[in-house]
């Protein structure tokens, strides 16, 4: 009798006639929709017009996808151009997986900056509004790894371990697939962690009114804290430095920067904060809306 486990789907593709619909792509799209809906509601609460996040997303999403793929290809070039690599064409096939979250954040941040400038929205307001929405989007998007049977953790007999087909298991030195069939479901761990991060940011924002990028910094610090231990469970090939995977080092760096930003912002006096933010700059969304109501 087989031990309890989470079964993997027999296929990550649904064919509608000649058209293949990939579950990985659907998870990414669903995550984007969640981010836009939640982010837009938070922006409206700050006084922004309805739909402004969708406008900014038309810049952030393409930049984010390109950044995510570039990060994956640059950090794992041997998958495409090394010995027995898949070739340049495969480097463009994002529907097979391979989107790096750090590249997505960097590229998306650049695209969002352009979108905010065009929409007349303060960048820090947008970053704080979108922070929990990004965490929820990641929670949804991680299920794409489940459908692709990829990025799982070490072999495990836990009742919630995920069952992986022989074709998707690690290979032994002999070239045979790993005899184990169930592994740590890191996609599930990260999805649940991301939901917790989103709830934490929403609660903290209501409790302390996190502005000037602090909500986004809290999201970054909380996410990377979870990503660090989840990354340690994974068994997929990765570059290592001093015993840690590359993504672990990136998590450490981002966590230190985000936590440092939170501490420095908290310790600043009101006068120094106002001076640093720039007296006479474009007011926050709430201030602009209040001014428009009075003048009208």
Secondary structure, 3 states (H helix, E strand, C coil): CCCCCECCCCCCEEEECCEEEEHHHHHHHHHHHHHHHHHHHHHHHCCCCCCHHHHHHHHHHHHHHHHHHHHHHHHCCHHHHCCCCCCHHHHCCHHHCCCCHHHHHHHHHHHHHHHHHHHCCCHHHHHHHHHHHHHHHHHHHCHHHHHHCCCCECECCCCCCEECCHHHCCECCCCCECCCCEECCHHHHHHHHHHHHHHHHHHHHHHHCCCCCHHHHHHHHHHHHHHHHHHCCECCCCCEECCEEHHHHHHHHHHHHHHHHHHHHHHCCHHHHHHHHCCCCCCCHHHHHHHHHHHC
